[in-house]
């Protein structure tokens, strides 16, 4: 490791430890030296000068906290001596230009995707089975058990045990020796090769707890979200299960679909249980219609498409003190490369943009986008404060333990996922992506609610940075897990797809890792590489009811 600590911005008055630094460690900063007064663990920060009560803590060039106790030079900043603080913000300071990175290397690069009638290009080809209300979840589960294994989609693990082979051999009179020598382990690749519908990547089941009860706006929001999944470029068609009497009526969903795609032409089978002869008839009809839909979906094949058709979600979860130094800025550079190539990227999690609002406002390409972002942030913050839980309560115990002691500090690092490009659009929850470039999407900081929203707005792939590790995935968008440190990549190699920890240890730069990540994204988009979350069947789906969720 070439460095043991780093200053992230010239104006910062704290340094970040890149390794465990024992008490007495000599630190050379600018033109002076000092020693640490205590041990500072890797990922945590220490003061470069004495700080009095009320003094500001600056990191990434932003206000991330204020001292509540005197802090001496070389002392670690902690939740005991620092509290959250963030800067005020105002509109009217928009930029008009951006120095894009050189992308000549990728200008002729394509990915093999699924081209849809509306002009979108998917990175996967799924059929959806969707309940309009939680009352249908049980029926969805029955349909799931009937379809997945028989059609070759039972791949929740890296392998399955094929006991049916033993049964068939036993029925044919096989000896004990023959049974013991039988090959009954089937890898996910074996299963994939023998699928009934090889051009269909998966059948996805969107169980949820909404659709009735609560307030009517919850059901309207749910229908808007589901419409986003149905019109998603990775979706070939869907089977909709309605009970009949719920708040989330099919008519609301139908209108939401037409609003997104007036010429919607994907196969869509809608069944209402209260109009069926019996539950058995209802389930049998749903299975048959889904099977017919799969036949149609299987007719679509991958074809080359320019990278400008990619829509990439920018997400983080289980963040640590290295996330904003390695994984997030590397993803941000990949985002800049894609934007320069005419693609779309989407940055979400508004509670984790607290403290960097002004920077993002300044990057908005229009006053209208700046005002919308500022209004959404203020409204979200006010609702949180009203129930006694402001943005300052966002960091989790894991975040704090690993160096993110205030929300503004966490946010300053999280925003690095958005790179440096101009903001071309600001979207409220469930609003669809319609403009190229960097979009801001209002979602909670909750990982699954946010990834659910990113896919609902049209992200075909979601890059998910993490410092602590998480098994989160999504039903329709491939989720790529990016580790911020080498240790996590090694410990959770079954969950991590891409390691940016070599930025911390000095083997790579943010730019080199960003370019490498772009190459990996193209492989995932083409179906050449299957991310761990997809391979392991991690398909989390939690709609946001617009209540306070940090």
C-alpha positions as CSV (number, residue, x, y, z in Angstrom):
1,X,0.0,0.0,0.0
2,X,1.6,3.3,-1.1
3,X,-0.5,5.5,1.1
4,X,-1.9,5.0,4.6
5,X,-4.1,8.1,4.7
6,X,-5.6,10.5,2.2
7,X,-7.0,14.0,1.9
8,X,-10.1,13.8,-0.4
9,X,-10.3,17.5,-1.1
10,X,-7.9,20.4,-0.6
11,X,-10.3,22.2,1.7
12,X,-10.8,19.1,4.0
13,X,-9.7,19.4,7.7
14,X,-9.8,15.7,8.2
15,X,-7.8,12.8,6.7
16,X,-9.2,9.3,5.9
17,X,-7.2,6.4,7.2
18,X,-6.6,3.8,4.5
19,X,-5.2,1.3,7.0
20,X,-5.3,0.9,10.8
21,X,-3.0,3.6,12.2
22,X,-1.7,3.1,15.8
23,X,-1.3,5.8,18.3
24,X,1.8,7.9,17.7
25,X,1.7,7.4,13.9
26,X,3.6,10.3,12.3
27,X,1.5,12.1,9.8
28,X,2.9,14.5,7.2
29,X,0.3,16.9,5.9
30,X,1.1,19.9,3.6
31,X,4.2,21.4,5.1
32,X,3.9,20.1,8.7
33,X,4.0,16.9,10.7
34,X,2.0,15.7,13.7
35,X,1.3,12.4,15.5
36,X,-2.0,10.6,16.1
37,X,-3.1,10.9,19.7
38,X,-4.9,7.6,19.6
39,X,-5.5,4.6,17.2
40,X,-7.5,5.5,14.1
41,X,-8.9,2.4,12.4
42,X,-9.1,2.0,8.7
43,X,-12.0,3.9,7.1
44,X,-12.2,6.4,9.9
45,X,-11.0,10.0,9.9
46,X,-8.8,12.2,12.1
47,X,-8.4,15.9,12.5
48,X,-5.5,17.8,10.9
49,X,-5.7,20.7,13.3
50,X,-7.3,21.5,16.7
51,X,-11.1,22.1,16.5
52,X,-13.2,23.9,19.0
53,X,-16.9,23.2,19.9
54,X,-19.0,24.4,16.9
55,X,-16.2,24.2,14.3
56,X,-17.1,22.7,11.0
57,X,-15.9,19.3,9.8
58,X,-15.2,19.3,6.0
59,X,-14.8,16.2,3.9
60,X,-15.0,16.0,0.1
61,X,-14.9,19.8,0.3
62,X,-18.4,19.7,1.9
63,X,-19.7,20.3,5.4
64,X,-20.3,16.9,7.0
65,X,-20.6,17.7,10.7
66,X,-19.7,20.0,13.6
67,X,-17.6,19.4,16.7
68,X,-19.6,19.1,19.9
69,X,-16.4,18.6,22.0
70,X,-12.9,20.0,21.6
71,X,-10.9,17.8,19.1
72,X,-7.1,18.0,19.1
73,X,-4.9,17.6,16.1
74,X,-4.5,13.9,15.3
75,X,-7.6,12.8,17.2
76,X,-10.2,10.5,15.6
77,X,-13.6,12.0,14.8
78,X,-16.4,9.9,16.3
79,X,-20.1,10.1,17.1
80,X,-19.1,11.3,20.6
81,X,-17.3,14.4,19.4
82,X,-19.1,15.2,16.1
83,X,-22.7,15.6,15.1
84,X,-24.4,15.8,11.6
85,X,-24.5,19.1,9.9
86,X,-25.1,20.1,6.3
87,X,-25.0,23.2,4.1
88,X,-28.0,25.2,3.1
89,X,-28.8,25.3,-0.6
90,X,-30.5,27.5,-3.2
91,X,-31.3,27.4,-6.9
92,X,-30.1,29.8,-9.6
93,X,-26.5,28.6,-10.0
94,X,-26.8,26.1,-12.9
95,X,-23.9,25.2,-15.1
96,X,-24.2,25.1,-18.9
97,X,-21.3,22.9,-19.8
98,X,-19.4,19.8,-18.8
99,X,-15.9,18.5,-19.7
100,X,-16.8,14.9,-20.8
101,X,-14.1,12.2,-20.7
102,X,-12.6,10.8,-23.9
103,X,-14.9,7.9,-25.1
104,X,-13.4,7.4,-28.5
105,X,-12.4,3.9,-27.4
106,X,-16.0,2.8,-27.1
107,X,-17.8,4.8,-29.8
108,X,-18.3,1.7,-32.0
109,X,-18.9,-0.7,-29.1
110,X,-22.3,-2.4,-29.0
111,X,-24.1,-4.8,-26.7
112,X,-26.4,-7.7,-27.6
113,X,-29.8,-6.8,-26.3
114,X,-33.5,-7.5,-26.8
115,X,-35.0,-4.8,-29.0
116,X,-38.6,-3.8,-28.2
117,X,-41.3,-2.3,-30.3
118,X,-41.1,1.0,-28.4
119,X,-37.5,1.5,-29.3
120,X,-36.0,0.4,-26.0
121,X,-33.4,-2.3,-25.8
122,X,-33.4,-4.8,-22.9
123,X,-30.4,-6.5,-21.3
124,X,-32.6,-9.5,-20.3
125,X,-35.8,-11.1,-21.5
126,X,-38.3,-11.9,-18.7
127,X,-41.9,-12.8,-18.3
128,X,-43.6,-11.3,-15.2
129,X,-46.4,-12.8,-13.0
130,X,-47.9,-9.9,-11.0
131,X,-50.5,-9.8,-8.2
132,X,-52.5,-6.6,-8.1
133,X,-53.2,-7.2,-4.5
134,X,-51.5,-9.2,-1.6
135,X,-54.5,-11.5,-1.5
136,X,-53.2,-13.1,-4.7
137,X,-49.7,-13.9,-3.3
138,X,-50.6,-17.4,-2.5
139,X,-51.8,-18.1,-6.0
140,X,-48.7,-16.5,-7.4
141,X,-46.6,-18.9,-5.2
142,X,-48.6,-21.9,-6.6
143,X,-48.0,-20.8,-10.2
144,X,-44.3,-20.3,-9.3
145,X,-43.9,-23.8,-8.0
146,X,-45.7,-25.2,-11.1
147,X,-43.5,-23.4,-13.6
148,X,-39.9,-22.7,-12.5
149,X,-38.6,-26.2,-12.1
150,X,-40.4,-27.8,-15.0
151,X,-39.3,-25.1,-17.4
152,X,-35.7,-25.0,-16.2
153,X,-35.7,-21.8,-14.1
154,X,-35.1,-23.3,-10.6
155,X,-31.7,-21.7,-10.1
156,X,-31.8,-20.1,-6.6
157,X,-28.5,-21.8,-5.9
158,X,-25.4,-22.5,-8.0
159,X,-26.7,-26.0,-8.5
160,X,-29.7,-28.3,-7.9
161,X,-30.0,-31.9,-7.0
162,X,-31.9,-33.9,-9.6
163,X,-33.6,-36.6,-7.7
164,X,-35.9,-37.3,-10.6
165,X,-33.1,-39.0,-12.3
166,X,-32.8,-41.5,-9.4
167,X,-36.6,-42.1,-9.5
168,X,-36.5,-42.8,-13.2
169,X,-33.6,-45.2,-12.9
170,X,-35.2,-46.9,-9.9
171,X,-38.4,-47.5,-11.8
172,X,-36.3,-49.1,-14.6
173,X,-34.8,-51.5,-12.1
174,X,-31.4,-49.9,-11.7
175,X,-29.0,-51.6,-9.2
176,X,-27.5,-49.9,-6.1
177,X,-24.2,-49.5,-7.9
178,X,-25.9,-47.8,-10.9
179,X,-27.9,-45.5,-8.6
180,X,-24.7,-44.5,-6.7
181,X,-22.8,-43.7,-9.9
182,X,-25.6,-41.5,-11.3
183,X,-24.8,-37.9,-11.9
184,X,-27.5,-35.9,-10.2
185,X,-25.9,-32.5,-9.7
186,X,-27.1,-30.0,-12.2
187,X,-25.4,-26.6,-12.4
188,X,-27.3,-23.5,-13.2
189,X,-25.6,-23.6,-16.7
190,X,-26.8,-27.2,-17.2
191,X,-30.3,-26.1,-16.4
192,X,-30.1,-23.1,-18.6
193,X,-29.0,-25.1,-21.6
194,X,-32.0,-27.4,-21.2
195,X,-34.7,-24.8,-20.7
196,X,-37.9,-25.1,-22.7
197,X,-37.6,-21.5,-23.7
198,X,-33.9,-20.7,-24.2
199,X,-34.5,-17.1,-25.2
200,X,-36.4,-16.3,-22.0
201,X,-34.0,-15.5,-19.2
202,X,-36.5,-15.9,-16.4
203,X,-40.1,-15.9,-15.1
204,X,-40.3,-13.3,-12.3
205,X,-43.0,-13.2,-9.6
206,X,-43.6,-9.8,-8.0
207,X,-45.2,-10.6,-4.7
208,X,-45.9,-7.6,-2.5
209,X,-48.1,-6.5,0.5
210,X,-50.0,-3.7,-1.2
211,X,-53.0,-3.1,-3.5
212,X,-55.6,-2.6,-0.8
213,X,-56.1,-1.1,2.6
214,X,-53.9,1.9,3.4
215,X,-54.7,5.0,1.4
216,X,-55.8,5.1,-2.2
217,X,-52.6,6.9,-3.2
218,X,-50.7,3.8,-2.2
219,X,-52.5,1.7,-4.7
220,X,-52.1,4.4,-7.4
221,X,-48.4,4.5,-6.7
222,X,-48.2,0.7,-6.8
223,X,-50.0,0.6,-10.2
224,X,-47.6,3.2,-11.5
225,X,-44.6,1.1,-10.3
226,X,-46.0,-2.1,-11.8
227,X,-46.6,-0.3,-15.1
228,X,-42.9,0.6,-15.0
229,X,-42.1,-3.1,-14.7
230,X,-44.5,-4.2,-17.4
231,X,-43.1,-1.6,-19.9
232,X,-39.6,-2.2,-18.8
233,X,-37.1,-3.0,-21.6
234,X,-36.2,-6.3,-19.9
235,X,-39.9,-7.4,-19.8
236,X,-41.4,-9.5,-22.7
237,X,-44.9,-9.6,-21.3
238,X,-46.9,-10.3,-18.1
239,X,-49.6,-12.3,-16.4
240,X,-51.7,-10.1,-14.0
241,X,-53.7,-11.7,-11.2
242,X,-56.5,-9.6,-9.8
243,X,-58.9,-10.5,-7.0
244,X,-61.5,-8.1,-8.3
245,X,-62.5,-5.9,-5.3
246,X,-59.2,-4.4,-4.3
247,X,-58.2,-0.7,-4.5
248,X,-55.6,-1.3,-7.1
249,X,-58.0,-1.9,-10.0
250,X,-56.7,-3.1,-13.3
251,X,-58.1,0.1,-15.0
252,X,-55.6,2.2,-12.9
253,X,-52.8,-0.1,-14.1
254,X,-54.0,0.0,-17.7
255,X,-54.0,3.8,-17.7
256,X,-50.5,3.9,-16.2
257,X,-49.3,1.6,-18.9
258,X,-50.8,3.7,-21.7
259,X,-49.3,6.8,-20.2
260,X,-45.8,5.3,-20.4
261,X,-46.4,3.6,-23.8
262,X,-49.5,4.7,-25.8
263,X,-48.7,2.0,-28.4
264,X,-48.1,-0.8,-25.9
265,X,-48.1,-4.1,-27.7
266,X,-46.5,-6.7,-25.3
267,X,-48.5,-9.8,-24.5
268,X,-50.5,-9.1,-21.3
269,X,-52.9,-11.7,-19.8
270,X,-55.2,-10.3,-17.0
271,X,-57.2,-12.7,-14.9
272,X,-59.7,-11.9,-12.1
273,X,-60.3,-14.5,-9.5
274,X,-63.8,-13.4,-8.4
275,X,-64.9,-14.0,-12.0
276,X,-63.5,-17.5,-12.3
277,X,-65.2,-20.9,-11.8
278,X,-62.9,-21.9,-8.9
279,X,-59.5,-21.3,-7.6
280,X,-58.2,-24.4,-9.5
281,X,-59.6,-23.1,-12.7
282,X,-58.1,-19.7,-12.0
283,X,-54.6,-21.1,-11.4
284,X,-54.8,-23.5,-14.3
285,X,-55.9,-20.7,-16.7
286,X,-53.0,-18.5,-15.4
287,X,-50.5,-21.2,-16.0
288,X,-51.8,-21.9,-19.5
289,X,-51.8,-18.2,-20.5
290,X,-48.3,-17.7,-19.0
291,X,-47.1,-20.7,-21.1
292,X,-48.6,-19.1,-24.2
293,X,-46.9,-15.9,-23.3
294,X,-43.5,-17.6,-22.9
295,X,-43.9,-19.1,-26.4
296,X,-44.2,-15.5,-27.8
297,X,-41.4,-14.2,-25.5
298,X,-39.0,-17.0,-26.8
299,X,-39.3,-15.6,-30.3
300,X,-37.2,-12.6,-29.4
301,X,-33.4,-12.9,-29.7
302,X,-30.4,-10.8,-28.8
303,X,-29.2,-8.3,-31.4
304,X,-26.4,-5.7,-31.4
305,X,-27.4,-2.2,-30.1
306,X,-25.3,0.9,-29.4
307,X,-24.4,1.7,-25.8
308,X,-26.6,4.7,-25.9
309,X,-29.5,2.3,-25.3
310,X,-28.2,1.4,-21.8
311,X,-30.1,2.7,-18.8
312,X,-27.9,2.2,-15.7
313,X,-29.1,2.6,-12.1
314,X,-26.5,3.9,-9.6
315,X,-27.1,2.4,-6.1
316,X,-25.2,1.8,-2.9
317,X,-26.0,-0.2,0.3
318,X,-24.1,-1.5,3.3
319,X,-21.6,1.4,2.7
320,X,-18.4,1.8,4.6
321,X,-15.7,4.5,4.9
322,X,-14.0,3.3,1.7
323,X,-17.2,3.4,-0.5
324,X,-16.8,7.1,-1.2
325,X,-13.1,6.7,-2.0
326,X,-13.1,3.7,-4.3
327,X,-16.4,2.0,-5.4
328,X,-18.6,5.1,-5.7
329,X,-16.2,7.4,-7.6
330,X,-15.2,4.4,-9.9
331,X,-18.9,3.9,-10.7
332,X,-19.2,7.7,-11.1
333,X,-16.5,7.6,-13.7
334,X,-18.3,4.7,-15.5
335,X,-21.4,6.8,-15.4
336,X,-19.6,9.8,-17.0
337,X,-18.3,7.5,-19.7
338,X,-21.8,6.2,-20.5
339,X,-23.3,9.7,-20.4
340,X,-20.6,10.8,-22.9
341,X,-21.7,7.9,-25.1
342,X,-25.3,9.1,-25.1
343,X,-26.6,6.6,-22.5
344,X,-28.7,7.2,-19.4
345,X,-27.7,6.8,-15.8
346,X,-29.9,7.3,-12.7
347,X,-28.8,8.3,-9.2
348,X,-31.4,7.6,-6.4
349,X,-31.6,7.6,-2.6
350,X,-32.5,11.2,-1.8
351,X,-31.8,10.9,2.0
352,X,-28.2,10.1,1.0
353,X,-27.8,13.3,-1.0
354,X,-28.3,15.5,2.1
355,X,-25.4,17.9,2.2
356,X,-24.5,17.8,-1.5
357,X,-27.7,19.4,-2.7
358,X,-26.0,22.5,-3.9
359,X,-23.5,20.6,-6.0
360,X,-26.3,18.7,-7.7
361,X,-28.4,21.9,-8.1
362,X,-25.4,23.6,-9.8
363,X,-25.1,20.6,-12.2
364,X,-28.8,20.8,-13.3
365,X,-29.0,21.8,-16.9
366,X,-32.2,23.8,-16.4
367,X,-33.7,25.9,-13.7
368,X,-36.8,23.7,-13.8
369,X,-34.7,20.6,-12.9
370,X,-33.0,22.5,-10.1
371,X,-36.3,23.7,-8.6
372,X,-37.8,20.2,-8.8
373,X,-34.8,18.6,-7.1
374,X,-34.7,21.3,-4.3
375,X,-38.5,21.0,-3.7
376,X,-38.4,17.2,-3.5
377,X,-35.5,17.3,-1.1
378,X,-37.1,19.9,1.1
379,X,-40.5,18.0,1.1
380,X,-38.8,14.7,2.0
381,X,-36.7,16.3,4.8
382,X,-39.8,18.1,6.3
383,X,-41.8,14.9,6.3
384,X,-38.9,13.1,8.1
385,X,-38.6,15.9,10.7
386,X,-42.4,15.9,11.2
387,X,-42.3,12.3,12.5
388,X,-39.2,12.9,14.6
389,X,-36.6,11.2,12.3
390,X,-34.6,13.6,10.2
391,X,-32.0,12.7,7.6
392,X,-29.4,12.7,10.3
393,X,-30.8,9.3,11.4
394,X,-30.0,7.7,8.0
395,X,-26.6,6.1,8.8
396,X,-27.0,2.5,10.0
397,X,-25.0,1.0,12.9
398,X,-22.9,-0.8,10.3
399,X,-22.2,2.5,8.4
400,X,-21.1,4.2,11.7
401,X,-18.9,1.3,12.8
402,X,-17.1,1.4,9.5
403,X,-16.4,5.2,9.4
404,X,-19.6,6.9,8.2
405,X,-20.6,8.7,11.3
406,X,-22.9,11.4,9.9
407,X,-25.5,11.4,7.1
408,X,-23.7,14.3,5.3
409,X,-20.5,12.3,5.4
410,X,-22.3,9.3,4.0
411,X,-24.0,11.5,1.4
412,X,-20.9,13.2,0.2
413,X,-19.4,9.8,-0.6
414,X,-22.7,8.4,-2.0
415,X,-23.1,11.2,-4.5
416,X,-19.8,10.2,-6.1
417,X,-21.8,7.5,-7.9
418,X,-23.2,10.2,-10.1
419,X,-19.9,11.3,-11.5
420,X,-19.5,14.9,-12.7
421,X,-21.9,15.2,-15.7
422,X,-24.8,17.6,-15.9
423,X,-28.2,16.6,-14.5
424,X,-30.6,16.3,-17.4
425,X,-33.7,15.3,-15.6
426,X,-35.2,15.0,-12.1
427,X,-37.8,12.3,-11.5
428,X,-40.2,11.7,-8.6
429,X,-40.8,8.1,-7.5
430,X,-42.3,5.9,-10.3
431,X,-41.7,8.6,-13.0
432,X,-40.2,6.9,-16.1
433,X,-36.8,7.8,-17.6
434,X,-37.3,9.8,-20.8
435,X,-34.1,11.8,-21.2
436,X,-30.5,10.7,-21.9
437,X,-27.8,11.7,-19.4
438,X,-27.7,11.7,-15.6
439,X,-31.1,11.6,-14.0
440,X,-31.9,12.1,-10.3
441,X,-34.7,9.8,-9.0
442,X,-36.5,10.3,-5.6
443,X,-36.3,7.1,-3.6
444,X,-35.7,6.2,0.0
445,X,-32.2,5.3,1.2
446,X,-33.5,1.8,1.9
447,X,-31.6,-0.4,-0.5
448,X,-34.4,-2.6,-1.7
449,X,-37.0,0.2,-1.9
450,X,-34.5,2.1,-3.9
451,X,-33.5,-0.6,-6.3
452,X,-37.2,-1.5,-6.8
453,X,-37.8,2.2,-7.8
454,X,-34.8,2.3,-10.1
455,X,-36.1,-0.7,-12.1
456,X,-39.6,0.7,-12.1
457,X,-38.3,3.9,-13.7
458,X,-36.6,1.9,-16.5
459,X,-33.1,1.0,-15.4
460,X,-32.1,-2.2,-17.2
461,X,-28.9,-2.8,-15.1
462,X,-28.2,-1.5,-11.6
463,X,-24.7,-1.1,-10.3
464,X,-24.7,-1.6,-6.5
465,X,-21.7,-0.5,-4.5
466,X,-21.1,-1.9,-1.0
467,X,-18.4,-1.9,1.6
468,X,-20.1,-4.3,4.1
469,X,-21.8,-6.7,1.6
470,X,-25.4,-7.4,0.9
471,X,-27.5,-10.1,-1.0
472,X,-29.9,-7.6,-2.5
473,X,-31.1,-8.1,-6.1
474,X,-34.0,-7.2,-8.3
475,X,-36.5,-9.3,-10.4
476,X,-36.0,-7.6,-13.8
477,X,-32.8,-5.5,-13.6
478,X,-29.5,-7.3,-13.3
479,X,-27.7,-6.1,-10.2
480,X,-23.9,-5.9,-10.3
481,X,-22.3,-5.9,-6.8
482,X,-19.2,-3.7,-6.5
483,X,-17.0,-4.0,-3.4
484,X,-15.2,-1.0,-2.0
485,X,-12.4,-3.1,-0.4
486,X,-10.4,-6.2,-1.1
487,X,-11.4,-7.9,2.2
488,X,-15.1,-7.8,1.3
489,X,-14.4,-9.1,-2.2
490,X,-12.5,-12.1,-0.8
491,X,-14.9,-12.8,2.2
492,X,-18.1,-12.6,0.1
493,X,-16.8,-13.7,-3.3
494,X,-20.1,-15.6,-3.8
495,X,-22.0,-12.2,-3.8
496,X,-19.5,-9.7,-5.2
497,X,-19.0,-9.3,-8.9
498,X,-16.5,-6.5,-9.2
499,X,-13.8,-5.3,-6.8
500,X,-12.7,-1.7,-6.6
501,X,-10.6,-2.2,-3.4
502,X,-7.4,-2.1,-5.5
503,X,-8.0,1.7,-5.6
504,X,-7.4,1.8,-1.9
505,X,-4.3,-0.4,-2.0
506,X,-2.9,1.7,-4.9
507,X,-2.8,-0.8,-7.8
508,X,-5.6,1.0,-9.7
509,X,-6.9,4.5,-10.2
510,X,-10.6,5.7,-10.2
511,X,-10.3,6.1,-13.9
512,X,-8.8,2.7,-14.7
513,X,-11.4,0.9,-12.5
514,X,-14.2,3.0,-14.0
515,X,-13.1,1.9,-17.5
516,X,-12.9,-1.7,-16.4
517,X,-16.3,-1.5,-14.9
518,X,-17.8,-0.2,-18.1
519,X,-16.4,-3.2,-19.9
520,X,-18.0,-5.5,-17.3
521,X,-21.3,-3.7,-17.7
522,X,-21.3,-4.3,-21.4
523,X,-20.7,-8.0,-20.9
524,X,-23.6,-8.2,-18.4
525,X,-25.8,-6.3,-20.9
526,X,-24.9,-8.8,-23.6
527,X,-25.7,-11.9,-21.5
528,X,-22.0,-13.0,-21.5
529,X,-21.7,-12.7,-17.7
530,X,-24.4,-13.4,-15.1
531,X,-24.1,-11.3,-11.9
532,X,-24.2,-13.2,-8.6
533,X,-27.6,-11.7,-7.6
534,X,-29.1,-13.1,-10.8
535,X,-27.3,-16.4,-10.5
536,X,-28.5,-16.9,-6.9
537,X,-32.1,-15.8,-7.5
538,X,-31.9,-12.7,-5.3
539,X,-35.1,-10.9,-6.5
540,X,-36.1,-8.4,-3.8
541,X,-39.2,-6.3,-4.6
542,X,-40.5,-3.8,-2.0
543,X,-42.7,-0.9,-3.3
544,X,-42.4,2.3,-1.4
545,X,-45.7,3.6,0.1
546,X,-44.3,7.1,0.2
547,X,-44.2,7.1,4.0
548,X,-41.0,8.1,5.7
549,X,-38.3,5.6,4.9
550,X,-34.7,6.6,5.3
